[in-house]
Amino acid sequence: MAGEPRRFRGRIPGAAWLGVAIVVALGIVYLARQIILPFVLAIFLTYLLLPLVNAMSAPTGGRRGTPRVIATFLALAAFIGVLVVAILLLAPLVAGEASRLGRAMFSTGGNEPALAHRLAATFQAWRDTIYGTGVFSPDVERQLDQEVRDVVAGLDEAVGNMVQGSFALFPKLLELIAVPLLTFYMLLDGPRLVREARGFLPPGRQDDARQLMKRLSRTLQEYVRGQLLTSLFIGVVATVGLFVIGLKMALLVGVIAFFLEAVPFFGPLIWGALAVVLALAQAGPGNPLPIFVGVFALLAQQVDSHVFAPWILGRFTRVHPLLLIFSTLLGASLFGLIGMFLAAPITALAKETFLFAMERVKARRGTGSLSVSA
């Protein structure tokens, strides 16, 4: 068509401005990565408590609902109360297991870490059981034992670097105190602020912006509630199952699994590998505990990935695995551990925005809406 090149040239400035805006937004987020965690936590809490606040403030049976400021205060106070009770009950147990694991993983006084020594002994016993004694020369056996010790002893450095990198983005006490304040004002004034922000758009774009924000808000609400349920599921299942099998520090592994459930693909691998390593260190030669732990971790992850998570999370399981893996690795390279946790929701929001834009393009061309499931 003769008019198509002119129409395409007319769209270039808008597309260029959109690209510039995206690049500037990403740059601001990257520069502010040191203080972004309080806002992320506040957004998570906002979408977790928003249905409760809306239900309390909505009028029912001809009666006026609870004032939004009171509903917000009550919902936030209830969440903080539940959180404090959970911390008081679980913190001493988890701290004790974490302390024992730290003493086992990190060397003291120049000595070899206890975990590295026990794992090396276990692998040596397995090697002798499989191949028999005297198959390898003494030099080869010493080299193999040293390789195992070096690999296992390197775990303390890897864990230390990961923890140090995570705490580099962890907020200070003042920023943690800001989380409930941010949550309170997001719950109280969030809808009004969104309406005012739409008012700055041209009148012809306000309806599109309203529908897009509605879809993104619904997506975040579904993700927050669904992710919390799946994390609780895998945390309880991992703790109870590993405890029944006989693994020590089962509660610590369950707590780690609860948090890592939000990391696509890599989270289950990390807590499963940790459980197997702890089983290897705990079990003696000939003890099948590591095999039982590995099989249990694999079964729990498969049930969670193919049965529970699709039922709870719905649309998030339809995001292609390649896209999730790429976004997780990209988030980890830019923002560390926090970026890994944010990969799934940001990818889902980006996908929802793309589908919304394509639906509008199709509607304007008169070909109906676009339906994409992956």
N, C-alpha and C positions, 0 to 999 in steps of 0.2 A: 504494500500500500504506500502511496506517495506521502500520505500524512504521517506515517509511523515514525520516520526518522525525526521529524520536527517534534512530535509528541514525546519521543524518547529523550531528545535533547532538553525538552522542558522539564523532565523529571530528574535530570542529573543534579541540579542544585539541591533539591530536596533530599535526594539520596546521599549527596555529599555531606549535607548538614547532619543527617541522621548518623552517618558513619563517624563524623567528628564528635558528635555528642556521645556516642557509645565509647569511643576511645578516651575522651575526657573523663567520662564516668568511671571507666576502668582504672584510669590513672589516679583519680582521686581516691578510689577504694584501695588501690595498692599503697598509696602514700599514707593512708589513714589506717593501715592494717594493724598498727600497734594498739589502736583504741577501738577497733571495729567489733571486738568480741562482746562488750556490754550491749551494743545495739542488736547484735545477732541474738543474744540471750533474751533481750527484751521483746524482740519480734516473736521468738518462739513462745514465750510466756503469753504474749498478747493473743496469738491465735489459739493457744491452748485454753485460755480463760474466756475468750470472746463469746462463745456460745452460752456460757453460764451467765455472763454479764447481760447479754441481750435477752435471755430468758427472764432474768430477774427484773429488768427494767421495762419489759413489754407489758402493756395493760392486759389484764385477764378478767373475764367475768364482769365486765363493766366497771372494774376498779382500776385506778391508776397504778402503774407499776412502780417499783422502787426507784427513787431518784438515781440516775446513772452514777453519780459520784459515790453514793452509798453502796450501790451494787458493785462498783469497781473496788471499793475499799474492802468489802466483805469477801469477794472472790479472791483478791490478792492476799488478804489475811489468812483465809482458809488454806491457800496453797502454801504459804510460808509456814503455817502451823504443821501441815502434813510433812513438809520437807524437813523441818526441825526434828520432828519425832522420828522420821526415818534415819536421819543422821545420828541422833542419839542412840538409836538401837543398833545400827549397822557399823557406825564408824569405828568403835573399839575393836570389833572382830576383824573388819577389813584392814585396819591399821596394823593389827598384830600379824596377820598373814603377810601383808606387804613388807613388814619389817623383817620377818623370817626369810622371805624371798630375797630381799636386798642383801642381807648378810650372806646368803648362800651364793649370790651372783657376783658380788663385788669382793675382790681380794682385800685383805687387811694385813698390814705389817709386811707387805712384800710376799705373802704366801699365796699359793694358788687358790682361786675361789673354790669353795666347797662344791658348788654345782658342777664346775668344770671337772673336778677330780672324780666325782661320783659318775658323771656321764662317761668320762674316759674309761673308768673301770668297767662300766656296763658294756660299752662297745668292745672292750678287750675281751670280756667274758663271752660275748656273742660271737666274736671272731674265732675264738678258740673252740667254741661249740660247733660252729659251722665248718671250719676248715681243719680243726684239730691243732694240737700243739706240734711245733717242729716243722710245719709246712714252710713258714717264712724264716729267713735267716734272722739272727738277732738284730742286725743293723736295720733290716726292713721293718721288723716289729717295733723297734724304737722309733723309727721314722713315722710309722703309722700312728703310734700312740701320741707322738708329739704333734702330728697334724690334727688329731682329734682335740687335743688340749688347746691348741692355738685357735681352732674354730670356735670351740665352746667358750674359751676365755674371751674371745672377741665380742661375745654377746654383751658383756658389761659396757664396753665402749659404745656399741651400737645403741643400747638402751639409754645410756647416759646422754648421747647426742640427741636422741629423739626427745627425751624429757627436757633437755636444755632448750631445744628448738621450740618445743611447745610452750614452755614457760616464758620464752621471749615474747610471745604474743599474749600471754595471760595477763589479765588486767590487774592493776594495783588495788589495794583495799578501797580507795576512794571510788574507783571505777566499778568495783563490785557493788558498793553501796548504791551507785547510780542505777543499777539494773532494776530494782523495784520501783524507783522513781520514774524511770523511762517507761516501764510497763504500765504504771498507773496513768500517766498522761496519754499513752497510746490507746489504752482502753477507754479513757474518758473523752478525749478529743479527736481520736483517730478518724471516725466518720466525718466529722465536721471539717477537719483539715483536708481530707480527700476531696470533699465537695468544693472547698475554696480553691484547691489546686486546679480542679477542672474548670473553674471560672476564668482562668487565665488563657484557656484555649479558645480558638475561634468557635462561634456557635455551631458551625457545621461539623466540628470534630468532638463536641462535648458528649454526644450520645455514644459515639464509638469508644471514647475514653471511659465512659461510665460502664459500658458492657465489658471492656477489657479488664478494668480494675475489678469488676465483680467476678469474672472468671479467674483472675489471678488470686484474688482473696479466697475464693472457694478452693482453689488448688492448694494454697498454703494451709488452710484449715484441715483439709483432708490429709495432707502430708503430716502435719504435726500430730494429729490424733492417731493416725495410722502408724506412724513411726514409733510413737510412745508405746502403743499396744504391742507391736512386734518386738521392741526392745525388752519390754517386760516379759513377754513370752520366752524369748531366747535366754534372758537372764535367769528366770526361774527354772527353766528346763535344764540349762547348763549346771546351775548350782545343785539342784536336786539329783540330777542324773550322775554327775561326777562324784557327789557325796555317797550315793548308793554304791557306785562301782568301787569306791574306796580310795579316791584320790584326795590327798591332803591339799589344803588351800583351794577347795572347791568354791568357797564363797568368793574369794578373790578373782578366780577365773570367771565366775558368773557376773560379777560387777563389771569386769573388763568387757565381757561379751555384751552386756547391756549397753554400754557406751559405743562399742565398735560396731554394733548392729546398724548404725546410721551410715557407716562407710560401705558403699557398694562393693561386693566381691572381695575386697581386701580385708575387711573387718572380720568376717567369719574365718578366713585363713589364718589371721593373726592369733585370735583366741584359741582356735583349734591347735595350731602349732605350739602355743604356750602350754596348753594342757598336756600335749604329748611329751614335751620336754620335761615338764614337772613329773609326769608318770615315769619317764626313763630315769630321772634322778631318784625317784622314790623306790622303784622296783629293783629288786636284786636280780642276779643272773637266773634266767629261766622263768622269771615271773611274767605272766602274760598281761599284766596291767596296762602297759603302753598300747598293746593291740586293742584291748577293750576300750580304752579311752579314745584312740583314733577312730575306731568304728562308731562309737557313740557320737563323737563330734561330727563325723561325716553324715550320719543319719539325722542328727538334729538340724544340721544346716540344710539338708535336702528337704526335710519336712517344712522347715521355715521358708525356704526359697520357692517351693513348688506347691505348697498347700496353704500355709497360714498367711504369708505375705501377700500373695495374689488376692486372697479373700479380703484382706484388710486394706491394703494400699491401692488395689485396683489399677488405676491408670498409670501409676508409677512403675509397675512391673512391665508395662508395654513400651517403655523407653528402651531403645535397642541397647544391648550390653556393650557394644563397641563404643557408643556415644557415652555411656556411663563410665566406662574404663578410661576413655580419653579425658573426660571432664574431671575425674578423680585424680588422675596423674597431673593434669594441669593445675588443679587446685592445690595439690600437695607441693608442687614446685614453686607456686607463687606465695602461698599462705601457710604452708606446713600442714600440721595436723588439722587446724581449723578449716583449711581449704578442702581437705578430704571430707569433712562432715558437711560442708556446704555444697558439695558437688551435685548431689542428687536433687535437692530442691531447686537450685539455680538452673540445672538442666531441664527440669520439669517446667519451670516458669518460662524459660526460653522457648521450649517446644510449644507451650500453650500460646505464647505471643506470636510465634511464627504461623501456627494454624489459624489464629484469629486474623492475621494480616492476609493470609491466602484466601480465607473465606470472604473477606471484604473485597478482594480483587475479583474473585469469581462472581460475587453478587453484582458488582458494578458492570461486569461484562455480560451479565444475564445468563450465566451457565449454572447457577445454583451454588450451594456451599460445598466446601471441600471437606472430605471425610478421610482422615488419616489415623490409623490405629497403631502405628509403630514409629 
